[in-house]
Amino acid sequence: MAEVTESILFRQKLYENFKDSGLLSKLKTTLRTNLLDKLKKPLTPSETSEYLIEAEKHKPIHLRKKFLASAIQ
């Protein structure tokens, strides 16, 4: 039980450290930027297949908007 408590305290302290130093914010920003860049990048011919095209057509638009909104926050 003491090991669990120590582990939780360590994670909390590490999180606070990353947050206070600005590292957490930088990591989130970098991840968001990379994700949005990947989403904007057109598929290469090898990645494009009839299945991907059809799947994209049938995705509800609101799910994509929700995902992008949550990624930007």
C-alpha positions, 0 to 999 in steps of 0.5 A: 500500500505504501508503494502505491501511495509513493507512486501516486505522490511521485506522479503528482509531483512530476506532473506539477514539475512539468506544468510549472516548468512549462514543459507540459504546455510545450508538449501539448502544443507540439502534439496538437501541431503535429496532429493537425499537420498530419490531418491536413496532409493529403494521403499518398497514392499508396495510402489511398484506397477505395476503402479509405475513400468510402470510409471518409465519405460516411464519417459523420462530420460532427465527429470530426469537428468534435475531435478537432475541437478537443485537439485544439483545447 
